Amino acid sequence: MKIACVIPAYNEEKNIAKIIEQVKKIVDLVVVVNDHSSDKTKEILDNINDLKIAVLHHPINLGQGAALQTGNDYSIKYGCDIIVHFDADGQFLAEDIKKIISPIIEENYDIVFGSRFMEIKSEIPKFKKNIIMPIAKIFNRLFFNIKTSDPQNGFRAMKNSVAEKIKIENDRMAHCTEILAKAFKYRLKIKEVPVKVLYTEFGQKFSGGFKIIKDLFLKKISN
């Protein structure tokens, strides 16, 4: 099976080259989507000459959700069987990609989500772990009938048929909940696997959580 890894990148000049090198050893195609970075990310990517790496550029900043959809579209077009979503900031471990794709290959799951709250415990900042995450889980369950251990994890893998079915409409950070919600809505065969997440910063602020909720409600109302 042909595995693609989609990596959205915005101002990741410090990490992007290292992340690509780690990921390309595991997958068949790395699709990097530069979301109109203002640092040297574009310059670094344009100097890459590797058949296993596809570099796409957004002419304006559209957001992580939009970058993932661009990467999905490219991966589908080039006949990839499984598509992995992976962050460019160094928080995920490339070796965990094997764990993410294994249930699809071996057990025919449709979509697999990484979880920070299962067997492997990530050192999550206390505010995020004790305030943001519990609120996010309650919100997901009440409004979208989502029942997962991790309400906001961007590390996931899906069949190409699932990527064709789930079109990401929330261009920015609300895409995590949107993908989960659509996976449950379409009654896909879903699995969570434990992954390690490394935190170099404190991550999402409380205001960012409210922005996600607002985006989700606006999109839900517009539909």
N, C-alpha and C positions, 0 to 999 in steps of 0.2 A: 504494500500500500504506500502511496506517495503522501508524505507528511509535509505540510507547510506550517511555518510559524510566522504569524503576523506580529510585528513589533511597531506600535505607534511611538513616534519620537518627537518631543518638543523640548528644545534647548537641553540636549543630552550630550554635549560635546565631551564631557568627562567620562561617560560610561558607554556610549553607543558602540565603539569599536570593540571593546572587551566583551560586551554582551553578544554581539554578532559572532565573534570567534567561538564563544562557549556554545551557543545554540546551534551553529551550523554543523557541528560534529554529530549532532543527534538527529536532525531532520534533513529532508531532501531539498527543501527550498525555504529560504529566509526572505520574507517580504517586509521591508522596512518602509514605513510611511512617515516621511518628514512633514510634520504639520506646521509648515512655514516658521521654522525656528529662526530666532534672531541672533543666535550665537554661531559657532563654527560647525554645527551639526551637518548642515548641507554640504559644506566643503569637505568634511570627512567622508561623508557618504558618496559624494561624486568621485572621490579618488579610489573607491573600491572597484576592483576588477575581478569578479568571481562569478562564475556561471550559476552558483548555488544561491546567489544573493540578488534579489530584485529591489531596486530603490525607486520609490515613488515620492513625488513632491506635491503638496498642496500649495496652490498659488496664494492662498490666504489661510489664516489660522481658523480651522473649523471645529476643533475639539477632538478629544480622544475617541469618542463614539464614532464620529465621522471617519477618523483615520482607520479604525477597525473595519468599518464597512467597506472602505476603499481597499483594504488588504484582503477582506473576504472576497470581494468581487474579482480581484486579480487571481487569487488562489483557485477560485472556481473556474475561471476562464482557462487556466493552465492545467486543469484536470487533476487537482490534488484531492485525495480521498478524505483526509482528515486535516482540520485547520485548528491550530493552537493559537491562543492569544497570550502574549507574554509582554511584560513591561520592560521599558528601556532603562529604568533607574537603578537596576541592580538589586532590587528587593527579592526577586524570585531566583531559585536555583535551577540552572539549566538541566541538571540531572533529574529533576522532578518531572520533566516533560515525559519521560518514559512511564512514570506512574500515572500521569494524566491521560495518556493515549491508550494504555494497556486495556482498560475496561471496554473501550470501543473495539479494539482489535480482537480481544480474546472472549468477550462476553456480549458483544453486539449492543452495547449501550449507545444511545443516540448522542448524548452530551454529558460531559464530565466536568465538575467544578472542583477547584482546589479549596481546601478548608484549613484555616489556621487553628481550629478548635477541636481537632480530632486527636489521633494518637501522638502526632508531633506537635508540641506546643511552641508557637512562635512567641517571642518576647515583645508583645504588643504594648505600646504606651498605655498607662493606666487609664487616662481620660478616654482614649479611644475604646479600650476594652470594656470599661465599666459604665460608660455613659453612651457613647455614640453607637456602639455595636448592639447593645440591648434594645435601644430605641429603634434602630434600623430593623432588627428582627421582628419587633412588634408591628412596626409599620408594614413590613413585607407581608406578614401573616394576615393582618386586618384588611388591607386594601387589595392585595394581589394573591392571597392564598398560597404564599410561598413558605415552605417549611424546610429550611436548610439550617445547618449549624453555623454557616458563615454567610451573612447577608450582603457583603460587599467585597467580593474577591475577584480581581480581574484575570486570574490565572484559570483558563478553561480550555477544553478541547471539544470539538464537535465534528460530526460527519458533514461532508459537503452538502448533502441533502438538507441537513438542518440549517446550515449557513444560507442556503437558498431560501428556506422557509422563514427564518428569523431575519428580517430586515431591521437594522438598527436605526431607529428614528430619532432617538435622543443623542444629539451630536456630542454632548459633553459628558460629565461624569455620571449622569443618571442611567447610562447604558447598562451598568451592572445589574440594576434592579429590573430594567426592561428585558434583558436577555433571560434572567431567571423567570420573570413573570410569563413570558411567551413560552418558555420551555414547559412550565406547568399548564398553561392554557391549552397548548397543543398536545398535552398528555404524552410527552416524549419519555423515553426510558432514560431516567436521570440517575447519576451516581455522584457522590462526593468522595474525594480521596484526600488524605492528609498531606499537606505541603508545608514547607518551612518558608517563612517570610522574614527577611532581615530588615529591620528599621534603622535607617541612618538619620531620619528626622522624625518629628512627632506626627507627621502626616496630616490628615484632613482635620480642619477646624470645625467647631460646632456650626459656624455660619455656612460652611461648605455643605454640611448635612441638610440644612434648611434649603439651600439652593437646589440640591438634588430633589428634595420633596416637591418644591415649587415646580421644577421642570417636569417631574412625573405627572403632577396634577394638571398642568397646562396641556401636556400632550394627551392625557386621558380625556380632558374636556374637549379638545379639538377633534378627537376621534369619535 
